[in-house]
Every structure is written in C-alpha cells, then in structure tokens.
Amino acid sequence: MNKFLSLSLLGATLAIVTACSPIAYETEPVTLETDEGDVICQLYDKKAVILDRAIHMPHVMHVAEADALCRAEGERQAKK
C-alpha cells in the first residue's frame, strides 16, 4: 500500500509541476538596444510579467540589471 501511495503522490506532483510550466506562456524573444549592447528578453504572458528575464546580455552587464530591463519591457507591453 505504501508503494502505491508513493507512486500516486509522485504522479500527482509531476502533473501539477508540468501544468504550471512557464514554457506555456512564452512569447517570441524581444531584443532591447542599450548603450552596453543588445539584451534579448524572454517575455511571458502579460499576466506573468514577474517571469520575464534576460536570455542574452552583453558581458559588461550584470544579470540582475538585464532582468530588470526585461521586466520593465514586459510591464510596458502589458500596459499597451
């Protein structure tokens, strides 16, 4: 019985995690031009701006800065 319960819980957990995958909300990547170089952003659904992130940035730019630019772009597009 314990093995059956464990497998059932594992299956339910995998189903929940798969259903919540952000891949389902991805849009086409967006390129932002900055003084340091281009930042390529992976934007998501307009209701999921918190997930927006940089997938490519100039070497001189910190990841947090690039991610912030992408979230700002996502918010800008959500307001359109």
Rosetta blueprint (number, residue, H / E / L):
1 M L
2 N H
3 K H
4 F H
5 L H
6 S H
7 L H
8 S H
9 L H
10 L H
11 G H
12 A H
13 T H
14 L H
15 A H
16 I H
17 V H
18 T H
19 A H
20 C L
21 S L
22 P H
23 I H
24 A H
25 Y H
26 E E
27 T L
28 E L
29 P L
30 V E
31 T E
32 L E
33 E E
34 T L
35 D L
36 E L
37 G L
38 D E
39 V E
40 I E
41 C E
42 Q E
43 L L
44 Y E
45 D L
46 K L
47 K L
48 A L
49 V H
50 I H
51 L H
52 D L
53 R E
54 A E
55 I E
56 H E
57 M L
58 P L
59 H L
60 V L
61 M L
62 H L
63 V H
64 A H
65 E H
66 A H
67 D H
68 A H
69 L H
70 C H
71 R H
72 A H
73 E H
74 G H
75 E H
76 R H
77 Q H
78 A H
79 K L
80 K L
